Amino acid sequence: MNMKRIAAIAGLGFVLTGCGMFSSEGTVVEPSPLVDFEAEHSLKPLWSVSLGSSLGDRYHQFSPSIADGAIYAVSAEGDVVAAELENGTVRWRQELDIEVLGGVGAGNGLVVLSSLDGEVIALSAADGSEQWRYQATSEVVSQPQMNAELVVVQQLDGKIVALDVNTGEARWSFDSQIPRLSLRGTSAPIVAADLTLAAFANGKMVAVDNASGRQIWEQRIALAEGRSELERIVDIDAQPLVYNRLVYTSSYQGRLVAISPADGQVVWARDHSSYRGLAGGFGNVYTVADNGSVQAYDARSSASVWQQDVLLHRGLTAPEVTGNSVLVGDAEGYIHVLSQIDGHVTGRYRVDSSGLQSDLLVRENIVYALTNDGRLTALALQ
């Protein structure tokens, strides 16, 4: 278990030792060594842009966002950069001079982020000028999500709030009771035209009506089991995946579940522990287990398709898919390329020795990686 993810909600601290991670028994688990392989794919750097400062030492969810031909990223010190997807040309920079905690959400002409003090700040995607601010009642760790009318943020205290996309005024809020102890982070909601889907630290997922904030359905994804508080953590910490007309989500020390978005009914479920997001491709759902095992499950039946364990304990990012490949980054700054067919390693490239904690983004065989030292890099998968 990566103790960097355990929240201090109940006053619990954490300790890191180099790149090693603590197991549930408190012993240091070293990352698996890199294995030799026959290269089938390569990653070629195309451009790189510095944010001006690093992503800081706290656990973060600073993944960048892509919208309207640009990629947007922010550092822990509030340095926001908008860069052209094609060549990395900087459209604008904005120095907010605040401590930033959450990632960037982009769309509908806005770039939205959150401060350490719980302020949600919306900037113009065109020039970076401030459009509005909203003071949340708790930290907003995950990326804000939006549709044409709403910006929806999920707070660390278990509340989701829908804000008017033009003014930042609160339209509605939904409260979920959260446990005393959870992982450091929250899931990002899925915001469709009429519904918002959100998953919480109590192991539940809900669908909320976007017009009224009324709950449409609720489904339990995981049950808290065990005698200690650590054993009973069942936090859902990553954004659910919409794929093949179903919604997939996974929880820490819980289950991987496929749900019907219409009524919240469980289509299938299997035991699985993860705090990273999911990816879909080739009729499979790809997941990174809490120990770094990369796994593929049949999206319709839940049958195990393959499991790749050569990257155990390397602090992997969420998987991304493109072409016939699955890509993950790691805490030592490597991007690993795996086959979607059977999971064997087909490529590897070290972006930066500072490491990768933010999830990768992929568009048309171009991989975008935000390194811990605050450098945004585009690489072509060949």
N, C-alpha and C positions, 0 to 999 in steps of 0.2 A: 504494500500500500504506500502510495506517495503521500507522506505526511505534510507536504506543502499544501495539500488540498484541504486539510482539516481546518474548519473555521474556528475563530476565537469567540464564537457566540457564547460559549459557556466558560470563557476564560482559559480555554485550552491553547497552549502555545505549540510551536513546531520548531524543529531543528533540521538543518540540512548539513550534509557532509560532502563537499565537493559535488560530483555528479551522482553520487550514490543516493539511494532512497531507503527509508526505514520500512521494514516489514511490520506486520501487525504485532510481532513479538518484540519489536524494538531493535532488532539487529539491522546493520547496514547491508543493503543488497546492492552490489556493484552492477553496472550495466553490462549486458552481454557484449563480448568483444565482436568486432566486425568480422564477418566471414568472407572468404574468397568466393567469387562467383564468375560466371562467364557473362560479360556485358552484352546485352541486347539493345539497351537504350542508353542514351547519354543526355545530360542536361547542359545546355550552352547558355551562359549569361548573356543577356541582351542589353540591359541597362540597370543602373542602380542609383538611388536617391537617398540622401541622408535626411532624417527628420530634424536633426539639429541637437537631439538629446536622446537618451536611452529610454527603455521601457520600465526602468526601475527595478527594485529588488522585491517588491511585493508580488504575491500571486496575482495574475491579471488575465483578462480576456480581451486583449488589445488587437484582435483580428481586424484587418482593414476591410473596406467595403468597396464594391464596384458599382458604378451607375453612370449611364450616359457617356460612355467612352473614357471615363477617368477612374482612377483608384484613389481612395482617401484613407489616410492613416494618421494616427496621433501618438505622441510620446507621453510619458508619465508627467512631463513638465508642461504639457499643454501646447506643444508645437504641432500644428495641424498642417498637413501637406496634401495638395491635390495634384496629381500627376497624370499625364496622358498615358493611356494603356499602351499605345503603339510604340512610343519611343522614350517615355519617362520624362518628357518635357514638363517642367513644373508650371501648372496653371496659376497657382497662388500658394502663398504661405500665410499662416496666421499664428501669432504667438499670443496665446490667451493668458499666460502667466498665472496659471492655476495648476493644482495637482489633479491629474486626471486618473480615473479609476477604471472606467469601462471603455469598451471598444466603440468604433464609429459605425453608425448606421447611415445609409445614404439612399436617396430616392426622392422623387417629386420636387426636385430643385433644392433639397435640403441636405445638410450634413449634420447629424445629431450625435452628441457625445455627452458624457457625464463626469462631474468632478468628484473628488474625494469627499466633499461636503454634501453630496446629494443633489447638486444643481444639474438639471438637464438643459443643455445649451444647443440651440439650433443656429447653424450658420448657412449662408447662401452658398449653394454649390457652384454658383457662377463666379463669385469673387471672394468668398470667405467672410463677408460682413455678417455681423450678428443680427439674427432675426427676432429671436425671443429666448427667454429663460423661464424655467419652471423649477421651483424648489420641491424636491421629493421629500418624503418623510423618512427615507432610509437610503443607503447607498444603492446605486444602479450599476451592477458589475457587468452584466451582459450587454450586447449590442442592442440599441433601440431598433424596433422594427416598425414598418409603416405600410399603409396603403394610400389611396388618393385622398382620404379624409383625416386619417388618424396617425399619430405617432404613439406607439404602445411601448411602455417601459416596464420591466419586471424588477422589483426592488428586492433587496436582501431580506426584508422583513416579511416576505410572503405576499406582498400586494402587487397587483398589476394595475397600471394607470393608463388610460387612453387620453391623449392630448390632442387638441385641435391642431391640424397640420399647419394652419396659417397663423394662429395666434398663440399657441402653447397653452391655452386654457384647458383645464381638466374637463373632459366630457363625462367620464365615469371611472370608477375604480372597483376592483374586486379583491377581496381579502381571502387568504388561505392561511389556516393555522399551521405554523411550522414548528418542528421539534426544537428542543433547547440546543441541540448539537447537530450541525450539518457540515457539509463540505464548504470550502470557501469559494463561492461562486453561485450563479443561478443559471437556469436554462433561459434561452432567449425564446420569446413566444413566436408562433407563426401567425401572421396577420393576413387573412384573406379578405375578400370584399365584404362578406357578411359575418364572419366568425373570427375570433381569436382563440387559438389553441395554446394552452400554457401548462407547463409541468412544474411541480414544486418539490421542495425538500421533504415533504411528508409522504412522497411516493405516489402522489395522485396527479392525474391530468384532467383538465377541465376544458370545455368549450363554452365560450362566452359570446353572447350576441353583441355585435359591434354597435348597434343602434342604441341599446339600452344598458349594456353591462350585465344583463341577466344571464345566469348560468343555464346552459342548454342541457349539458350532461356532464357527469363526473365519472371517472374510471380509476380504480386503484391499480397502479402498475406494480408495486412491490409492497410486501408486508415486513415490518420491522421484527426481526427475530434475534435471539441471543440474550445473554444476561447482562452484558456491559453496554454502556451507552455507545461505545465505538462499534460494537457488533450490531447494534440496532440502527445504524445510519443506513437509510435507503434513499438518499438524495438523488433526484433527477437533475443533472447539472448541465446538460447539453441540449441544444435545440433539437426538437423532433425532426424526423425526415418524412416528407411526403413523396411517395414513390409507388407506382403501379396502383394508384387510387386508394392506397392505404396510408395510414400514419404509423410510423415506427418510432419507438423510443426505448431507451435503456436506462437503467438505474444502477447506482453503486450498491453492491451487495444485494442485488435484486433480480430483475428479469429483463430480457429483451422481449418486447411485446409488439404485435401488429394489431392495429385498431381500425375499425370502420369509422371514418370521420363523420358520417351522417348521424350515428346514434351512440358512438363510443363503445360499441360492443367489441370484446376481444376476439380476434380471429385466430390467433395462436400466441403462445407464450412459452418461453423456456428460460431456465436459470442462466443468468449471465450478469457479470459485474463490470460496469464501465462508467466513467465520468466524461468521456469524450463523445463527440457527435458521430453521426452515421453517414454513410454514403451508399448510393444504389447504382447498380449497373449489371449488365449481363443476366438480369433476372435474380441477382443476389443483393443482399444487404451486407455491407462491410462494416466491421466494428473493431475498435481497439480495446481489448480488455484492460482491467486495471493493472495487470502485470506486464502489459506491452505485447501480449499475444494478438496478432492481427488475424481476424477470423471472417469467413464468408458463410452466410446462411441463405438457403433458398427463400426468396421473398414470399412465396406462396405457402410453402409447407413447413418452414423453419428447419428443414434438414440441414445438417452441417455439410458444407461443400468442401471447404479446406480450412486448415489452420497453419499459420506460419509463426514459429516460436524463436526465430533467430534474432529478434529485436527485443527480447525481454528486458524490462527494467531500464530502457533507454529514454524514458520520458517522452513518449510519442505524442504527436499532435493527432487531431481527428483525421480520418482518411479522406482523400479526395480521389475522384476518378476522372480519367480522360482516355480516349481511345480504348486500348485493351489493358490499361494499367491502373493500379491503385498506388497512390502516393501518400507518404507520411513523412513528417519531419521529426527530428529528435533533439534532445537537450544538449547535444554536442555540436549541433549545427548542420547535421547531415540531412539530405533529402533521400529517401529510399524509394525505389520504384519496384513494385511487385506485379506479377501477372494476375489479371482478373480471373484467368482460367484455373490456375492451380496454386497461386500464391508464391511461386518461386521468385527469387530476387533477380531482377533484370537490369537494374541500374542504381547508381549511387553518386551523389555529388555533395561536397561540403560547401555550404553557402558562406558560413562565417563561424569562427570558433566561439563567439559569444553565445551561440545556441539559438534554438527555435522553440518558443513556447506558444506563440500565436499560431492559429490554424492557417494552413496554406489555402490559397485561392487558385482556381484553375479556370481558364477560359481559352477554348480552342487550342489546346496543347501548349499554352503558355502558363507557366507556374509562377505565382507571385508569393514571395516569402518576406515576412517582416521579422528581422533578427532582433535579438534582445538588446543589441547596442543601438537600435533605432535606424537600421538601414533597410530600405525597401528595395527588393531585387526582383527582376523579371528574368525567367529562364525558359528557353525553348526545349521541350521534350522531343528528342529525336530518336 
